[in-house]
Every structure is written in C-alpha cells, then in structure tokens.
Amino acid sequence: MNNNWIFVLIFLYCVPITGSAAAEESAKWSYSPELLQPFWQSEVVQSEPILFIKDSVSGTAAGRLLFPIDEVLEIRDSSGRKLFEHGVDYLFERGESKITLPADSGIVTVEPDALRRPANSQQFQLTHRDGNGEILFGAKLEYHELQTSVTYRKASHEWPLEMAACQTDSLAKTLAKLEAGKPLSVVLLGDSISTGCNSSSWGGGAPFQPAFQDLFVQHLNEHYESEITLTNLSVGGTTAAWGVTMIDKVIESTPDLVILAFGMNDSAGRSAADYGADIKAMISGVRSEMPATEIILVASMLGNRDWPRLHQELFPQYREQLSRMTWDGIALADMTSVWAEMLHRKNDSDLTGNGVNHPNDFGHRVYAQVLCSLLVPDAPVEIEAVQCDGDYSGHLQGVCLNDQGSIYWSFTTELVKTDMQGRIQKRIPVANHHGDLCFNDGRVYVAVNLGKFNDPEGHADSWVYVYDSQTLDRVAAHEVQEVFHGAGGIGVRDNQFYVVGGLPEGVEENYVYEYDGDFRFVQKHVIDSKWTELGIQTATYHDGYWWFGCYGKDHPLIKTDENFQMRGRYDFSCSLGIVGVAPQRLWVATGPKTPSGRCQGTLFLAQPDDENGLRPLPSRSFSSFD
C-alpha cells in the first residue's frame, strides 16, 4: 500500500467534534499557567500520563514517569473526574520513577495483547514491526481513555537536553510586538498533528484540553496581554512538499510569525535532502514577499517505533536540516530531541494519542511548552546560596556555569551537573585528578593532572579533558604539557583558554598558559603575585578582571586585569571554585564535610570589594535581573 495513502486515510478521522461536546468543552476547560510551565524546569509535573500494562501472571501493573518521585500529589483518570487513593489504588517508592498498581486497583489497566489487533482487522494496515498482528489504532480518544494522569513533585531534575531559551535575537521582532502589547498575526502550516488530532478537545472528551497551537496562543495572550490571531492552514496527511504549494495562502494572512511543522508524514520515506529543500523553499517563498516575517521551524515528535512504515532514522536527519536554517529571524522548536528523551524514560503507549503518529494531551502540552519557551522568558532566576546534592570521596576542585542554568562541579574523581538549586542532573566518575573547570560553547573544559602535582622536576602530566555539557560524555582530550608543574585550573575568555597550576616553593611569580580554541599553545603569561602555596587552583574571568583562587594559610585571592597585571592580593579563599553569575556578582565555593568525612560542595554569593577583593553577600536571595 502507498505510504502517502496510508496517511491520508488516517487523516479521515481528524475531524473535530462539534455541537454539544464543544459546548461542554467551553464549560469544562480552564487555562492554568502551571500546565504550560516547561516540565523540564518545573518542580511539579502536571498530569503526566501512564498507560498501565498488566502482568498476566501476577495481576499487577506498573508504569514509569519521566522523573523520580519526591511526592505524588494526585492520580486521576484521564478525564480528571476520578481521584485514586495511595496505598489502595497505587504504590510508589520515593526516589523511584515507577508506579505500581495492586491487583485490585481501581485504575484502568490493559493486557499487552489489548494494544494489538489481528492482521487486516482494522481499516488501516498498521502491521507491528514483529509481524504479530497490528498496532491498535485510536481514531478518537481510545488511548486517552486507557491512560491515567499523575501529578507529582520531582525528586530529581536530571534532564540531559539543553533546551532553547527565549529567542531574543532570532525572534526579536515578534517579541517586540508582544512586549508592546501590539496585535500579532501567526500562521501555522503543518500536518495532522497541527490540526489538533487526538487532543481531548478535538476528540470531544473530558478534560477538553485544546491542541498545542491553541494552548500556545492562549499562553502568549495571558503572558503578554496581546491580541494574537492564529490562522491554521494545516491539513492532515500532508508532507513538506505540499507545504510549498501553500505559501501563497500563508502570505494572504500577512503574518508576523509563521510556524512550519512537517516531518511525520515525510518520514514514510522522503529523504532528508528533499525534506530540507522543501522547507527552504517555504522559507524563501515567505521571505521574498515578507522579509520581516519571522519563522519557527518545528522538528516533529517521533512516531511509534513499532510501525515500520515510519523510518525512524529520518527524524534526527530532518531535525539536523532544520537546525542549519536557523539564521536571522528563524528559530527551531526541537520536539524530535524532546520526544526521543521521553521515550528513553517511558513507553510510546504513555504518550501516544492514536497509537502511531499523534500526541495525546500531554504531548500537545509539551509541544506548546517548547514553542512558548522560545517567546516567554524564564522567570528571573533567584541567585542565592547553593548546596550540591550528595557527598563525594574527593574534595571540590572547581565550579562553572553554563548558559542554560546548569552548574558543573568537579569533585576530583567525579564530575557532577546540577540545576541552579543544586539538584543533580548528571553524575559521572572521572580520572584522578580532575581540577577546576570552565564552560564554553556547549562544552565543559576541565584541567586534569595525571602525574605528580607541584613537583619541582616537572613530573606532571597535564591535560584538558572536554565534556559535552548536555550528556557529560567526554568528547576530547588535549595535552597541555607546557603547564610544567601540573594543570590545576582553567578559565576562558574570547574563546581562548588559560590554564593555571602548581608552583614549587620559592618561586615568586605565578604562570598562566594561554591556548587557542584548538589547544595550540600561544604563550606563557607571568603574574607578579609572589609565592602562593601549590600555585593557582581556580580561575575565572568576570567583569573585566581575572580572579584566581589559591591554597595556603591565607588562601590568597589574586585579582588581575585582562593582561594579568596585578590589581590586588587578598585574604579571601576561592581555592575550591569561583565563577561569575551576574554583573558584580560571583559564586564562591566551599567544601564542607559530612560527619563521616565525605566531601560536599556549596556556593555563596560575593561581590567585588576594593578593600577585601570580594565581600560575601547576606544570605537573602536577589534577582539576577535586578
């Protein structure tokens, strides 16, 4: 059977419910900003779905959530009308992501075979990848009615993707209109996902949640108090090639913002090159008539991996095509990567609306959250003292901060990534001895010494190890043997790297070793600092100055200008880590120990002070946007 025909047939079901159901929707659905808060940032995950699969032997059922649970706030059926009871209907262990149902639970469960149908028994041929019958097709809300909604507080915020922040550059014109409260015209052009298929509103069932495009408009309206007009030209069963034929219709609406959302149907076999060429043609068609119009490109969710008609390898290839087009005035909403990560943690049956290629209510909310995050700034981050979760065998060596709100901590033999509250997102073992670290352009750079540190004869073995800031996978290692007495710290300025390290007793100056972006040695800089015990341990460039932390009885803080000319030496310990967080604000690290002697890490705020170098701030928090 022809792939395109399959998708057109599926689209025959994508007809919105009207009449009394629509009237009930208006009475039941209530907008809440919490539902549109990005789930990867929020303390509480709202109404995350699980489709519980029953074990045919034990009679129990289980399902998994995206994050480990600190506290389950409520579990309801998908309509939201029925509330279930902990200990009676469900069980969970704090710190685990698994929810288990007792045999006599009132929560709906299904046998594995219930999600299959015999071959050729459905109107559409949805043969399972294993050849054993077909995937159950949900024409309206069949999957929705089998799923259960869990609202819970996270025990961990680990989320390896670096999510796009508000696009103040790429979508500057759109943001300017929104912030001024001016009307905004938006055109959406896409496939059946963008028509709203399998949202409960579209299906005419409780809780009647709108589809992603309507949630997107509603959230922007509420946040900016602007009048936003959405023209939705999407048609089910279509590919990017069809989208090219619709550009005249797009232009008729004279949009300020165009959202292009194709890929699901293309994945039936269209090459990434053909897909990319069609998206480029749409962009060119819009820009030739309306050069000021801004564009969001949506990389599609993934379809069911058990349906072989979808070529799963094409989704990331399509996403890569789109990412290459994000030049001036064009932003990417990357649902492909988000969906892939969700499927690492959950089953497709938890997230699907129709069993094969549509999202359920939660998926529509995630679409809206990803889109809204491009146009709604994060709430001002309250910068305050931070304690890194956990304890470690090695002491803290340094800290750094990325541009997405993650902190990186080097504990000698472990590298840890946390959020701004110190909650662990990733933790990996590393070689002894990992020292101070810095962040630059999506990567974390760590000063590493594998030999003798501070040896007068120079028996060090100095390296810089490079880690992907999302996954903490090591992606490179650079020898920096010019650092004669052992690499201990590293900083970055204008894509040049500066490595510091050991200093034998009696040497009355410190050294900074400069490398270019490919770690070719540039030169050795001299700091007239006088001797410091074990040299320099930590380094950061902030507010036009270099700040260096050192060991020793007085734990001296050395401050220099950008050319390493001394500006002061102070009795202020920054030897375990220092990093700038806002104008005139730096985080300084300390390393308390547990009663059993295990090492921990904390950060306190300080501001520059002419007399003392730095001055600790009171423990109150303050906004980084003040």
C-alpha positions, 0 to 999 in steps of 0.5 A: 500500500502507498505510504502517502495513502496510508496517511491520508486515510488516517487523516479521515478521522481528524475531524473535530467534534462539534455541537454539544461536546464543544459546548461542554468543552467551553464549560469544562476547560480552564487555562492554568499557567502551571500546565504550560510551565516547561516540565523540564524546569518545573518542580511539579509535573502536571498530569503526566500520563501512564498507560498501565500494562498488566502482568498476566501472571501476577495481576499487577501493573506498573508504569514509569514517569519521566522523573523520580518521585519526591511526592505524588500529589494526585492520580486521576483518570484521564478525564480528571473526574476520578481521584485514586487513593495511595496505598489502595489504588497505587504504590510508589517508592520515593526516589523511584520513577515507577508506579505500581498498581495492586491487583485490585486497583481501581485504575484502568489497566490493559493486557499487552495483547489489548494494544494489538489487533489481528492482521487486516482487522482494522481499516488501516494496515498498521502491521507491528514491526514483529509481524504479530498482528497490528498496532491498535489504532485510536481514531478518537480518544481510545488511548486517552481513555486507557491512560491515567494522569499523575501529578507529582513533585520531582525528586530529581531534575536530571534532564540531559537536553539543553533546551532553547531559551527565549529567542531574543535575537532570532525572534526579536521582532515578534517579541517586540510586538508582544512586549508592546502589547501590539496585535500579532498575526501567526500562521501555522502550516503543518500536518495532522498533528497541527490540526489538533488530532487526538487532543481531548478537545478535538476528540470531544472528551473530558478534560477538553484540553485544546491542541498545542497551537491553541494552548500556545496562543492562549499562553502568549495572550495571558503572558503578554496581554496581546491580541494574537490571531492564529490562522491554521492552514494545516491539513492532515496527511500532508508532507513538506512538499505540499507545504510549498504549494501553500505559501501563497495562502500563508502570505494572504494572512500577512503574518508576523510569525509563521510556524512550519511543522512537517516531518511525520508524514515525510518520514514514510520515506522522503529523504532528508535532502528533499525534506530540507529543500522543501522547507527552504523553499517555504522559507524563501517563498515567505521571505521574498514577499515578507522579509520581516516575517519571522519563522519557527521551524518545528522538528516533529515528535517521533512516531511509534517505533513499532510501525515500520512504515515510519523510518525512524532514522529520518527524524534526527536527519530532518531535525539536523536540516532544520537546525542549519536554517536557523539564521536571522529571524528563524528559530527551531522548536526541537520536539524530535530531541524532546520526544526521543528523551521521553521515550528513553524514560517511558513507553510510546503507549504513555504518550501516544494519542492514536497509537502511531503518529499523534500526541495525546494531551500531554504531548500537545502540552509539551509541544506548546511548552517548547514553542512558548519557551522560545517567546516567554522568558524564564522567570528571573532566576533567584541567585542565592546560596547553593548546596550540591546534592550528595557527598563525594570521596574527593574534595571540590576542585572547581565550579562553572556555569553554563548558559542554560542554568546548569552548574558543573562541579568537579569533585576530583574523581567525579564530575557532577551537573546540577540545576541552579538549586543544586539538584543533580542532573548528571553524575559521572566518575572521572580520572584522578585528578580532575581540577577546576573547570570552565564552560564554553560553547556547549562544552565543559573544559576541565584541567586534569593532572595525571602525574605528580602535582607541584613537583619541582622536576616537572613530573606532571602530566597535564591535560584538558579533558572536554565534556559535552555539557548536555550528556557529560560524555567526554568528547576530547582530550588535549595535552597541555604539557607546557603547564610544567608543574601540573594543570590545576585550573582553567578559565576562558575568555574570547574563546581562548583558554588559560590554564593555571597550576602548581608552583614549587616553593620559592618561586615568586611569580605565578604562570598562566598558559594561554591556548587557542580554541584548538589547544595550540599553545600561544604563550606563557603569561607571568603574574607578579603575585609572589609565592602562593602555596601549590600555585593557582587552583581556580580561575575565572574571568568576570567583569573585566578582571581575572580572579584566581583562587589559591591554597595556603594559610591565607588562601590568597585571592589574586585579582588581575586585569585582562593582561594579568597585571596585578590589581590586588592580593587578598585574604579571601579563599576561592581555592575550591571554585569561583565563577561569575553569575551576574554583573558584580556578582560571583559564586564562591565555593566551599567544601564542607564535610559530612560527619563521616568525612565525605566531601560536599560542595556549596556556593555563596554569593560575593561581590567585588570589594576594593578593600577585601577583593570580594565581600560575601553577600547576606544570605537573602536571595536577589534577582539576577535581573535586578 
